[in-house]
């Protein structure tokens, strides 16, 4: 038995090697080169674009990982130059391309991509994707040029746009700092923009090939693709951005109460969860969202077992019912209602959604046959007369934003999210938490004062609305659309859960369900058909996220206090005042570097408990680890190791 997991396992749940990005410099222009693409394009230290990437996707929207050869990077006083060749392929098809990136000190940057299909190639997207950041950009002015040569003034969306806010694009200009703007010119195809906050990405995405065109589309063998992106800077910021020595945190006024925290339960995991009920009970989730989908073979017995799990762990059972029939939906709902009554009507909350809404319908596409939402909700109201009725989407906010529920027929609105829809790297996963306040504000914008609940949500995908299924992960790697993602077993997963819950707590969610009890998104370990390094060998029962769930669940109903953070991308926090006046402050480092947090003014002397790489092994074995290892704290400052989570208690 190995009692010393590697640092990578502790942080990420995988020993997959990480390749650090290379910083490219041309005077005040900088960009990070990562896997052949550019991230964080800055001028005088101020972010202009979040990313410029040449990507190749398959027919299920999965992005190929390019095999890069011949990479050369040269830098001198005049600028930088990057060149390489790449191949993207699977067992059925292949596409190769070459890239050339140049940057100059005057702020001009050009990224060229030239490729050819070496076999017949089916793709949903092949070419450039450009990401504009959302901080300081949401709702701000932009000037666009269309492929027809028209130039007009517009704005980046403030509320999240369910469809494409800009189409037929050739160039976009926006101010990235007072007195300084950048123009992004896009050649080689017709580009359009979508609001990626829909999928919890912290960006607006501009991409090739309008979605109104058919997809997937074929590239016959020998078909060539040639595109280019050019940035030019006008003006110059008044002063360069400087890194702060510490993230400052200031407590604010009361802001409602801490929402209830729940977990998800897939029937496939019910037996394993029941076997670990004593451990799960120690986490004390308020409720358990029990999935029921007859197309997957779920029946009365699986419903009864889900209720048994909920009662065994001390959680309130919620029903999440997928209605599979289109024409016979009323009969299906009525039959489910009779089954639930036979079980003693154990579900105080019933969430209902038709099966077709588990899949995405892109803007401009024909909606598939689906029960009318009003009819479905009326049938559910009749079948579950004593329950709070929820409607919305069991898939993502994206789909909720595009197809909104009949608010007058439901008691609560529901949706979920995933952190791995478009990218699978660590920074994309954590920076996506920036989008959650925008989602909360946009939801409130169209549901009014109707309550909403979120989840079960995790980094990984429960369902894939955009393809056949979530990605299998037999090699335990980071990748977009993972069904089982290794980081959910690492400290990064715990920090992500803490940040996720905090963002939606301050966004006014009534309740937030995180991940699952066991299984792909579980907080408690159970053997599975995929590798779980160290856990499988050691027998340790707890993932780091267990301690986050246990601690935050205990705060339900406490007075939520506002927090002001100078660097919310790096550190997230939640503060609550309990009935006895005790202040509890949770902090999470969302980065791979140590973060110093200064509490201004000091919150008062008390204690601190830290979940980090040093305490990982003991925390994996003891449910009370964060209670057993508290240290005195003066309430002024704290340094968090990579992806560490801390709890400060002060009187």
Residue pairs with C-beta under 8 A, 6 or more apart in sequence:
1 537
1 538
1 539
2 534
2 537
2 538
3 538
3 617
4 617
5 533
5 534
5 538
5 616
5 617
6 15
6 534
7 613
8 14
8 15
8 16
8 18
9 15
9 490
9 533
9 534
10 490
10 491
10 613
10 616
11 490
11 491
11 492
11 592
11 613
11 642
11 643
12 426
12 478
12 486
12 487
12 490
12 491
12 492
13 476
13 485
13 486
13 487
13 488
13 489
13 490
13 492
13 493
13 532
13 533
14 476
14 477
14 478
14 486
14 487
14 490
14 533
15 533
16 475
16 476
16 477
16 478
16 486
18 426
19 34
19 35
21 32
21 33
21 34
21 39
22 32
22 33
22 34
22 73
23 30
23 31
23 32
23 33
24 30
24 31
24 32
24 33
24 38
24 73
24 75
24 80
24 82
24 101
24 103
25 75
25 80
26 75
26 78
26 79
26 80
26 103
26 104
26 105
26 109
27 79
27 104
27 105
27 106
28 43
28 44
28 45
28 105
28 107
28 236
28 240
29 41
29 42
29 43
29 79
29 103
29 104
29 105
29 106
29 107
29 109
29 233
30 40
30 41
30 42
30 43
30 45
31 38
31 39
31 40
31 41
31 42
31 103
31 109
32 38
32 39
32 40
33 73
33 82
33 101
34 425
35 65
35 66
35 68
36 54
36 66
36 68
36 71
36 84
36 86
36 99
37 51
37 52
37 53
37 54
37 55
38 49
38 51
38 52
38 53
38 101
38 109
38 111
39 50
39 51
39 427
40 47
40 50
40 51
41 47
41 48
41 49
41 50
41 51
41 52
41 109
41 231
42 48
42 241
43 107
43 176
43 177
43 180
43 182
43 233
43 236
43 237
44 177
44 180
44 236
44 237
44 239
44 240
44 241
45 240
45 241
45 242
46 176
46 177
46 180
46 237
46 240
46 241
47 133
47 176
48 176
48 182
48 231
48 233
49 130
49 131
49 132
49 133
49 182
49 184
49 231
50 131
50 132
50 133
50 202
50 203
51 129
51 130
51 131
51 203
52 111
52 128
52 129
52 130
52 131
52 229
53 128
53 129
53 130
53 131
54 97
54 99
54 111
54 113
54 127
54 128
54 129
54 227
55 63
55 64
55 125
55 126
55 127
55 128
55 129
56 63
56 64
56 66
56 88
56 95
56 97
56 115
56 123
56 125
56 126
57 63
57 64
57 123
57 124
57 125
57 126
58 64
58 90
58 122
58 123
58 124
58 216
59 122
59 123
59 124
59 216
59 467
60 124
60 464
60 466
60 467
60 468
61 124
61 125
61 466
61 467
61 481
62 467
62 471
62 480
62 481
63 422
63 423
63 480
64 88
64 89
64 90
64 95
65 88
65 479
66 86
66 87
66 88
67 86
67 87
67 88
67 89
68 84
68 85
68 86
69 84
69 85
69 86
69 87
70 83
70 84
70 85
71 82
71 83
71 84
72 81
72 82
72 83
72 84
73 80
73 81
73 82
74 80
74 81
75 81
78 104
78 105
79 102
79 103
79 104
79 105
80 101
80 102
80 103
81 100
81 101
81 102
81 103
82 99
82 100
82 101
82 102
83 98
83 99
83 100
83 101
84 98
84 99
85 96
85 97
85 98
85 99
86 96
86 97
86 98
86 99
87 94
87 95
87 96
88 94
88 95
88 96
88 97
89 95
92 119
93 117
93 119
93 120
93 121
93 122
94 117
94 118
94 119
94 121
95 115
95 116
95 117
95 118
95 121
95 123
95 126
95 219
96 115
96 116
96 118
97 113
97 114
97 115
97 116
97 225
98 113
98 114
98 115
99 111
99 112
99 113
99 114
100 110
100 111
100 112
101 109
101 110
101 111
101 112
102 109
102 110
103 109
103 110
106 233
107 182
107 231
107 232
107 233
108 230
108 231
108 232
108 233
109 230
109 231
110 228
110 229
110 230
110 231
111 128
111 228
111 229
111 230
112 226
112 227
112 228
113 127
113 128
113 225
113 226
113 227
113 228
114 224
114 225
114 226
115 126
115 224
115 225
115 226
116 222
116 223
116 224
116 225
117 219
117 220
117 221
117 222
117 223
117 225
118 221
119 221
120 218
120 219
120 220
120 221
121 218
121 219
121 220
121 221
121 223
122 216
122 217
122 218
122 219
123 216
123 217
123 219
124 215
124 216
124 217
125 207
125 208
125 209
125 215
126 208
126 219
126 225
127 188
127 189
127 207
127 208
127 209
127 225
127 227
128 186
128 188
128 189
128 191
128 207
128 208
128 227
128 229
129 205
129 206
129 207
129 208
130 184
130 186
130 191
130 205
130 206
130 207
130 229
131 196
131 201
131 203
131 204
131 205
131 206
132 156
132 172
132 174
132 184
132 203
132 204
132 206
133 202
133 203
134 197
134 202
134 203
134 204
134 434
134 435
134 438
135 202
135 434
135 569
136 176
137 156
137 174
137 204
138 156
138 157
138 158
138 197
138 438
139 155
139 156
139 157
139 158
140 155
140 156
140 174
140 175
141 153
141 154
141 155
141 174
141 175
142 153
142 154
142 155
142 156
142 166
142 172
142 173
142 174
143 151
143 152
143 153
143 154
143 172
143 173
143 174
144 151
144 152
144 154
144 166
144 169
144 171
144 172
144 173
145 151
145 169
145 170
145 171
145 172
146 152
146 167
146 168
146 169
146 170
147 168
147 169
147 170
147 190
148 168
149 170
154 165
154 166
156 165
156 174
156 204
157 165
157 195
157 204
159 441
159 442
159 445
160 195
160 197
160 198
160 397
160 401
160 438
160 439
160 442
161 194
161 195
162 195
162 198
162 363
162 398
162 401
162 402
163 194
163 363
163 402
164 192
164 193
164 194
164 210
164 211
164 363
165 193
165 194
165 195
165 204
166 172
166 192
166 193
166 206
167 192
167 193
167 210
168 190
168 191
168 192
168 210
169 186
169 190
169 191
169 192
169 193
169 206
170 185
170 186
170 187
170 191
171 183
171 184
171 185
171 186
172 183
172 184
172 193
172 206
173 181
173 182
173 183
173 184
173 234
174 181
174 182
175 181
176 182
176 237
177 237
177 238
178 237
178 238
179 235
179 236
179 237
179 238
180 233
180 234
180 235
180 236
180 237
181 233
181 234
181 235
182 231
182 232
182 233
182 234
183 231
183 232
183 234
184 206
184 229
184 230
184 231
185 229
185 230
185 231
185 232
186 206
186 208
186 227
186 228
186 229
187 227
187 228
187 229
187 230
188 208
188 225
188 226
188 227
188 228
189 208
189 209
189 227
190 208
190 209
190 210
191 206
191 207
191 208
192 206
192 207
192 210
192 211
193 204
193 205
193 206
193 207
194 204
194 205
194 207
194 211
195 204
196 202
196 203
196 204
196 205
196 422
196 435
197 203
197 204
197 435
197 438
197 439
197 442
198 396
198 397
198 398
198 401
199 396
199 397
199 398
199 417
199 418
199 421
199 422
200 396
200 397
200 417
200 418
200 419
200 421
200 432
200 433
200 435
200 436
200 439
201 421
201 422
201 423
201 428
201 432
201 435
202 431
202 432
202 433
202 434
202 435
205 422
208 227
209 215
209 217
211 362
211 363
211 364
211 365
212 363
212 364
219 225
244 566
244 567
245 596
246 595
246 596
246 597
246 598
246 637
247 565
247 566
247 567
247 570
247 571
247 595
247 596
247 597
247 598
248 564
248 565
248 566
248 597
248 598
248 600
249 563
249 564
249 565
249 566
249 571
249 573
249 587
249 597
249 598
249 599
249 600
250 563
250 564
250 600
250 601
251 561
251 562
251 563
251 564
251 575
251 603
252 561
252 562
252 563
252 564
253 561
253 562
254 559
254 560
254 561
254 562
254 577
255 506
255 560
255 561
255 562
256 508
256 560
257 556
257 557
257 558
257 559
257 560
258 505
258 552
258 555
258 556
258 557
258 558
258 559
258 560
258 574
258 576
259 501
259 504
259 505
259 509
259 510
259 511
259 512
259 556
260 286
260 287
260 510
260 511
260 512
260 553
260 556
260 557
261 285
261 286
261 501
261 511
261 512
261 513
261 514
261 549
261 552
261 553
261 556
262 285
262 286
262 287
262 288
262 289
262 315
262 318
262 455
262 456
262 511
262 512
262 513
262 514
263 280
263 283
263 285
263 287
263 288
263 289
263 315
263 456
263 513
263 514
263 515
263 516
263 517
263 523
263 549
264 288
264 289
264 291
264 455
264 456
264 458
264 462
264 513
264 514
264 515
264 516
264 517
264 521
265 273
265 288
265 289
265 290
265 291
265 306
265 309
265 310
265 516
265 517
266 291
266 462
266 516
266 519
267 290
267 291
267 292
267 296
267 298
267 302
267 305
267 306
268 519
269 516
269 517
269 518
269 519
269 522
269 526
270 302
270 305
270 306
270 308
270 309
271 305
272 518
272 519
272 526
273 280
273 309
273 313
273 517
273 518
273 519
273 524
273 526
274 305
274 308
274 309
274 312
275 526
276 517
276 518
276 524
276 526
276 541
277 309
277 312
277 313
279 524
279 541
279 542
279 623
280 312
280 313
280 517
280 518
280 523
280 524
281 312
281 313
281 314
282 550
282 623
282 624
283 313
283 523
283 524
283 546
283 549
283 550
283 553
283 623
284 314
284 550
284 553
284 554
285 313
285 315
285 549
285 553
286 315
286 316
286 511
286 553
286 556
287 310
287 315
287 316
287 317
287 318
287 349
287 511
287 513
288 306
288 309
288 310
288 313
288 315
288 316
288 317
288 318
288 517
289 318
289 320
289 351
289 455
289 456
289 513
290 303
290 306
290 307
290 309
290 310
290 317
290 318
290 319
290 320
290 347
291 298
291 306
291 320
291 322
292 298
292 302
292 303
292 306
292 319
292 320
292 321
292 322
292 336
293 321
293 322
293 324
293 355
294 322
294 324
294 332
295 322
295 324
295 355
300 339
300 342
300 343
303 319
303 339
303 340
303 343
304 343
306 317
307 317
307 343
307 346
307 347
309 517
310 316
310 317
310 346
311 317
313 517
316 348
316 349
317 346
317 347
318 347
318 348
318 349
318 350
318 351
319 340
319 347
319 349
319 350
319 351
319 387
320 351
320 353
320 394
321 333
321 336
321 350
321 351
321 352
321 353
322 353
322 354
322 355
322 358
322 394
323 329
323 332
323 333
323 352
323 353
323 354
323 355
323 371
323 376
324 332
324 355
325 331
325 332
325 371
326 354
326 356
326 369
326 370
326 371
329 354
329 371
329 375
329 376
329 379
330 375
330 379
333 352
333 376
333 379
333 380
333 382
333 383
334 379
334 382
334 383
336 383
337 380
337 382
337 383
337 384
338 383
340 346
340 347
340 350
340 383
340 384
345 384
345 386
345 387
347 384
347 387
348 386
348 387
348 388
349 387
349 388
349 390
349 412
350 380
350 384
350 387
350 388
350 389
350 390
351 390
351 391
351 392
351 394
351 412
351 414
352 376
352 377
352 380
352 389
352 390
352 391
353 391
353 392
353 393
353 394
354 370
354 371
354 373
354 376
356 367
356 368
356 369
356 370
357 370
357 393
357 394
357 395
357 399
357 403
358 394
358 395
358 463
358 465
359 368
359 395
359 465
360 395
360 398
360 399
360 465
360 466
361 367
361 368
361 399
361 402
361 403
363 402
367 403
373 391
373 403
373 405
373 406
373 409
374 406
374 409
376 391
377 389
377 391
377 405
377 406
377 409
377 410
378 409
380 389
381 389
381 409
388 411
388 412
389 409
389 410
389 411
389 412
390 410
390 411
390 412
390 413
390 414
390 453
391 405
391 406
391 409
391 410
391 413
391 414
392 400
392 405
392 410
392 413
392 414
392 415
392 452
393 399
393 400
393 403
393 414
393 415
393 416
394 414
394 415
394 416
394 463
395 415
395 416
395 463
395 465
396 415
396 416
396 417
396 418
396 421
396 465
397 415
397 416
397 417
397 439
397 442
397 443
398 465
399 415
399 465
400 413
400 415
400 443
401 442
401 446
404 446
404 447
405 413
407 413
407 447
407 448
407 450
410 450
411 450
411 451
412 450
412 451
412 452
412 453
412 510
413 443
413 447
413 450
413 451
413 452
413 453
414 452
414 453
414 454
415 443
415 452
415 454
416 454
416 455
416 456
416 457
416 462
417 436
417 439
417 454
417 457
418 457
418 458
418 459
418 460
418 461
418 462
419 428
419 429
419 432
419 458
419 459
419 460
419 496
420 429
420 459
420 460
420 461
420 479
420 480
420 481
420 482
420 485
421 461
421 466
421 480
421 481
422 428
422 480
423 429
423 480
424 478
424 479
424 480
424 481
424 482
424 485
425 478
426 478
426 487
426 492
426 592
429 459
429 487
429 492
429 496
430 492
430 495
430 496
430 499
430 590
430 591
431 569
431 590
433 496
433 499
433 500
433 503
433 572
433 590
434 568
434 569
436 500
436 503
436 504
436 507
437 503
437 506
437 507
439 507
440 503
440 504
440 506
440 507
440 508
440 509
441 507
443 452
443 507
444 452
444 507
444 508
451 510
452 508
452 509
452 510
453 509
453 510
453 511
453 512
453 513
454 504
454 509
454 511
454 512
454 513
455 511
455 512
455 513
455 514
456 462
456 513
456 514
456 515
456 516
456 521
457 500
457 512
457 513
457 514
457 515
458 485
458 488
458 514
458 515
458 516
458 520
458 521
459 482
459 485
459 487
459 488
459 493
459 496
460 470
460 482
460 483
460 484
460 485
460 488
460 520
460 521
461 470
461 471
461 481
461 482
461 483
462 470
462 521
463 470
464 470
464 471
464 481
466 481
467 481
469 483
470 481
470 482
470 483
471 479
471 480
471 481
471 482
471 483
472 483
472 530
473 479
473 482
473 483
473 484
473 485
473 486
473 530
474 530
474 531
475 531
476 486
476 530
476 531
476 532
476 533
477 486
478 485
478 486
478 487
483 520
484 520
484 528
484 530
485 493
485 520
486 533
487 493
487 496
488 515
488 520
488 521
488 522
488 543
488 545
489 525
489 532
489 535
489 543
489 544
490 544
490 643
491 544
491 611
491 612
491 613
491 616
491 642
491 643
491 644
491 645
492 643
493 543
493 544
493 545
494 543
494 544
494 545
494 547
494 548
494 588
494 611
494 643
494 645
495 572
495 588
495 589
495 590
495 643
495 644
495 645
496 588
496 590
497 514
497 515
497 545
497 548
497 549
498 548
498 552
498 572
498 574
498 586
498 587
498 588
498 645
499 572
499 588
499 590
500 512
500 514
501 512
501 514
501 548
501 552
501 574
502 572
502 573
502 574
502 586
502 588
503 572
504 512
505 512
505 560
505 574
506 560
506 562
506 563
506 574
514 523
514 545
514 549
515 521
515 522
515 523
515 545
516 522
516 523
517 523
517 524
518 524
518 525
518 526
519 526
519 528
520 528
522 543
523 542
523 543
523 545
523 546
523 549
524 541
524 542
524 543
524 546
525 532
525 535
525 540
525 541
525 542
525 543
527 536
534 540
535 543
535 620
538 620
540 617
540 620
540 621
541 620
541 621
542 619
542 620
542 621
542 622
542 623
543 620
544 611
544 616
544 619
544 620
544 645
546 623
547 611
547 619
547 625
547 626
547 645
548 586
548 611
548 645
550 623
550 626
551 586
551 626
551 647
552 574
552 586
555 574
555 576
555 578
555 584
558 576
558 577
558 578
558 579
558 584
559 576
559 577
559 578
560 574
560 575
560 576
561 575
561 576
561 577
561 583
562 575
563 573
563 574
563 575
565 571
565 572
565 573
567 595
569 590
570 589
570 590
570 591
570 595
571 587
571 588
571 589
571 590
571 595
571 597
571 640
572 587
572 588
572 590
573 585
573 586
573 587
573 588
574 585
574 586
575 583
575 584
575 585
575 586
576 583
576 584
576 585
577 583
577 584
578 584
581 651
582 649
582 650
582 651
583 603
583 604
583 606
583 648
583 649
583 650
583 651
584 647
584 648
584 649
585 599
585 603
585 647
585 648
585 649
585 650
586 645
586 646
586 647
586 648
587 597
587 638
587 640
587 645
587 646
587 647
587 648
588 640
588 643
588 644
588 645
588 646
589 595
589 640
589 641
589 642
589 643
589 644
589 645
590 643
591 642
591 643
592 642
592 643
593 642
594 639
594 640
594 641
594 642
595 639
595 640
596 637
596 638
596 639
596 640
597 637
597 638
597 639
597 640
598 636
598 637
599 635
599 636
599 637
599 638
602 634
602 635
602 636
603 635
603 648
603 650
604 635
604 650
604 651
605 632
605 633
605 634
605 635
605 650
606 632
606 633
606 635
606 648
606 649
606 650
606 651
607 630
607 631
607 632
607 633
607 648
607 649
608 630
608 631
608 632
608 633
608 638
608 646
608 647
608 648
608 649
609 626
609 627
609 629
609 630
609 631
609 646
609 647
610 629
610 631
610 640
610 641
610 644
610 645
610 646
610 647
611 619
611 625
611 626
611 644
611 645
611 646
612 640
612 641
612 642
612 643
612 644
612 645
613 641
613 642
613 644
614 641
615 625
615 629
618 625
618 629
619 625
619 626
622 628
626 647
630 649
633 648
633 650
635 648
635 650
638 646
638 648
640 646
